[in-house]
């Protein structure tokens, strides 16, 4: 892609090779910045039990919940029983729902 930009600029009437080089290098910097920003978003968007885990204190009771995403709220309630937890019940759904909703 960078070579194409350099070729296009250098073919343009009145352009100089230094201008073409400058445009190509600024394009590389923008691509690198975009790539690094996407990697950071991907790392932050990896949903784990640890990075979605939160607590609230309500009248002296410490309540644990998971939260991910932004938007209208969707509350997922799980049943009880041995080994039952919100994460074990909903970890397969939280990622997809959190793309459009604030999942709790």
C-alpha positions, 0 to 999 in steps of 0.5 A: 500500500505504501509503494502505491501511495508513493507512486501515485504522488510521484506521478502527480504533476508538481510533486517531489520525491521528498513529498512522496516520501513524507506522505508514505512515512506518515501513512506508515505511522498512521497504520502502525498507530491504528494497528497498536490501537486495535491490539489494545482494544482486542486485549481489553475486549478479551473477556475473562472471569477476572476482568469482568468480576466486580463487587458492590456493598449493599447494606453490609452485604458484599455482592459479586457480579460480572459486567461487560459492554456498554449500552442498554442493560441486560441482566442475566440471572443464574440458578443455584446448585453445586458449582453454579456461578454466573460465569460458568453459566453465561461465559459463552453468552457474555461476549456476544451480548456485550457487543451491543449491551451492558451485560450484568 
